[in-house]
């Protein structure tokens, strides 16, 4: 595992917020689409992110799917092998700070927090 600070600009693809069942800590998690390159050479890399506790609650209220963000956080690269022996790499970012660049679509029941959802 590698841990380092990153700055990413991209659009939020998924977003959910809830309290963890055991510790009752608020967790906002989602994905960020980051475009690399230009024109025909452009590709999209996906990053998973998490935002914890009070900062996560603020993040969830201010950010919607499609929102263009600059996020700063700690990057964790995890590699794992599935049951067929294929190696996978996942990049997770724990958000420490963010800036909204452009608004996304408003989520339904934006003020609602799902306290019963399993995590």
Secondary structure, DSSP 8 states (H G I E B T S, - for coil): -EEEEEEEEEEEEEEEEEE-TTT--EEEEEEEEEEESSGGG-EEEEEEEEEEHHHHHHHHHH--TT-EEEEEEEEEEEEEE-TTS-EEEEEEEEEEEEEEEE-----TTTT--BSS---
